[in-house]
Amino acid sequence: MSDCRLVLISDTHLSRTHPLFFYNWAITRDWIAAEQPDLVLSLGDVSLNGAESDDDLAFARAEYDRLPVPWAAVPGNHDVGNNRPDLRGETVVEAERVARYRRHFGPDRWRHDLGDWSFVGINGLLLGSGLAEEAEQAAFLADTLAALGPRPWALLLHKPLFLEDPAASVLHQGCVFPEPRAALEAILAANPPRLVVSGHNHERWRHRIDGRDHLWCPATAFVSVTDASPRGAGEKQTGFYDIRLSGEALEIAAIRPDSFVSIDVGSWLKSGIGHYAAFCRSPYPRAE
């Protein structure tokens, strides 16, 4: 049995031209430097508009490289485009966007072993896309699960598999769509994860459904308290997770440094951060 320490971060939304959320990131980076965990894993949306801006991805990569410990990230919709089909007129995932992310951040799917656990990250925006990269990822996941054997493992992706009902059939921007979710679950059935970790919804929430733990990672960047359509039953608060591993046991602590701010994006961007591409074409945020 070995004791290790993992930090989970999500939705940093970094941008050189729109450094609106840099303050909390700098605090997060310095906290990690002081605490020296064994590994940092990011749940995506590393950038504000990397789906359209090469410089946002370059800037985000340069900032992540300032972390003094090993790290890995899966992409979010702000990095490679949103899932298909589009629900609200946003940039959607394309092969060239995935390739650009990989040029800056390396593989968008990976396995990292830490202590007695394995952490497997996938590009959740590919699910249901029909792109060749989706089939390649499915093969990677099947092979990885076969190689894991009895090790406890966690699946990491940007969006949660579902909001509160695993049988929900409605398409929702806040989670994996039903058909690709079913296809993913068919692969996972060969070696089910003990834990599914996601970001995207900027909520801090841990819940257990059908014998599986689901952990929603809060954002470092902002919250949307004024959102009229809450996605889960979690707490809308900026922060991240500090996880201690001891054998197969996980001790999960929510961290929110005292100097953190909780920017409510809904109070100054009426259309929400979802329309980030149009928002980023103007130099300053404005109500729409």
N, C-alpha and C positions, 0 to 999 in steps of 0.2 A: 504494500500500500504506500502511495506517495502523496504528499500534500503539495498542492499547486494553487496558483491564483490567476484568475481570468477577469478581465474587464470587458464589458459589453458596452459599446456606444452605438448611436444611430442618428441619422438625419442631422448631420453637421451643417449641410447646406452652405458650403464654402464657395466664395467668389471673390476674385480680385476687384472686379468692377462694382459689385454690390456687397460690400463687407458688412451686411446688416447683422449677421449672426456670429461675427468673429469673436466677440467678447467672451461668450460662454465657451467657445472652442479653446481659446487661449487658457482659460482657467482649467478646462478638462485636460489639456495637454500638460500643463504644469503639475496638476494633481497626479497624473500618471507618472511623470518624471520623478516626483517625490516618492511615490508608493512602490514603483518598480515591480508591477505584476509580471508574471511569466509570459503573458500573451494578451494582446488586445484584438478583439474582433469587432468589425463594424457591420451593421445591418443595412447599409446602403444609404442612398441620397447623400453621398459624400460631398457632392457639389450642388450648387443652386440650379445651374442650367447646363450641365455637362452634355445633355442630350443634343444641344445645339451649339454649345460653346466649347471648343477645344481648350481655350485658356482656363475655363472654370475647372476642367479636369486636371490640367497641368498645375494650377494653383493648389487644388485640393491635394494632389499627390505630393507636392513640395511640403505642404503642412503636415501631412501624415508621416512623411519621412523625418520630421522633427521629433517624432515619438522615439524615445530612447530604448524601446523594447520591441520585440517581434510583433507584427500585426498583419492582419489580412482583412479584406473587405469583399462583400458581395455588392453588386450594383443595385440601385434603386431606380424608380421611374424618372427621377430628375437626372440620372446619369446616362441611361440608355433609351429612354422613352417608355411610355406606359404600355400596359397590356393591350392586346387586341382581343375583342373589338373595342374601339374607342367609345367611351361613354360621355365625354364632355368636351370634345374638340381640342384635345391635347396632342402633343408630339407622341408618336407611338414607336415601339421598339422596331428597329431595322438592323440588318446584318452589319451595315457599316457603322452604326452607332455602337453595337457590341464590340466591333473590332477596335474602334477608337478607345473605348473604355479599357480594353485589354492592353492596348499600347501604353496607356498611362498607369494602370493599376495591376497588370498581370492577369492571371487566370480569374475568370468569373465563377469558377467552381473549384472546390478544393476540399481536402481533408487535413485537419490538424489534430494530432494526438497530444493530449495534455494529461499527465498522470494516468489514471485508469480509464479516462474518457476519450472519446473521439468526437470531434466537431466537424460536421460536413456542411459546407456552404454551397448553395446553388443560386443561379440567376433566375429568380422567380418571375421576372418579366418575360422570359422566353416561353413560359407555360401557356399553351394554347396559341402560340404565335404561328405555328406551321413552318417556321424557319428551319433550315438544316441544323442550326446550332441547338435547337430543341431536342432533336433526335439524338444528337451527339451527347447532350447532357443526360438524357435518359439512360443511355448506355453506360456513361460514367457512373451514374448513381447506382445502377444495378450491379455493376462490377465492384463498386466500393462497398456496398452492403454485403456482398458475398465475402469480401475480404475481411470485413470487420469481425465476423464470427460473433461470439457472445459478449464482446465489449459493450458496455453502455455507451450510447451515443446520442448526440443532439443534432437536429436538422436546423440550419439557419438559412433564412431567406428574407427578402425585404418585407413582403406582405404576409399577414397571417393566413393560414389555410381557410379560415372562416371567421366570422365575427363572434356570434354566440351560439349559433346552431349549425353543427357540422352537416346537417341534411338540407340546409337552405338552398333553394334553387334559383334565387334572384341574383342577377349580376349586380355586384356592388364594387365600387371603386376601392373600398377599403380592404379587400381580401382577394384571394385567388378565386377565379371564376369556377362555377360548379363542374363543368366538363373536364377542364385540365386538373382540377383538384382530384376528381375521381381517378384520372389516369395516373397522377402522382401517388395517390394512396394505393393503387394496385402494385406499384413498384415497392412502396414502403412495406407492404404486407409481408414481404420475404424476410424482413428484419426490422421490425417497427422501432422508431426512435422512442426514447424515454421522454424526450423534451423537444418541443418545437419552439424556436426563438425567432421573433420578427420585430420589425420596427414599423415605419410608415405612418401609423396612426397617431403618433406623438402622445401616446398614453402609457402609463405605467400600470401594468396589470398582470397578475399571475392567477391562472385558473386551471382546474383539472376537469377534463371531459373524457369519458369513455376510457379511463385508466391512463390517460396521457396528460402530461403537464404542458401548458402553453404559457409562454412568457412574452409579453409585449414590452419592448424596450422603449423608454421615453426618449425624446429628442434632446439633444443639447441645444438646438437652435431656437425653437419657439413652440408655443402651444396655440390652440384655437378655441379658447373658452367660449367665444360667442358663436361658435358653429351651431346651427340649429339642428344638425343631424348627428348626434353623438354616435360613435361607432362601437364602443364597448362600454363596459362597466368599470373601466380603470380610472385612475386619477390623471387629470391633465396637469402635468407639472414637468418642467425641464429636469434633466438629470441623466444618470447612467447607472449601470449595475457593477458591483464588485462581488465576484463569486469565488468562494474558497472551496477547493476540491480536496476531499480526504477519502481516498478509496473511491467507492461508488456514491458517496454522499456529496451533495451540493448544498452549500450555505450561501444563499443569495441575499445581498444587501443592496437596497436602493440608496444611491448617493446623490445628494444635491448640495454642492458646496454653498456655504453661507453667502458668498459673493455672486452666485448665479442670479440671472434675471430671467423672468418668465415673460417674454414678449408675446402678447396676444395678437397674432397676425390678423385675426378676424376683426379687430377693432380699427384697422387702418387699410385693409385691402379687402373690399367688400366681396369680390369675386373669389377670394381665397387664393392661397399659394398654388393651387392646382394649375392655374393659368400662368405659370411661371415664365414661359417663353416670351409672351407678350409683355409681361411685367418687366422682364430683364432688358427689353429694348429701350426702355426709358431710364434716364439716369437716377430718378428718385421715385420711391413708392408713392402711389396716390390712390385715393378711393376711386372705384370704378362703378 
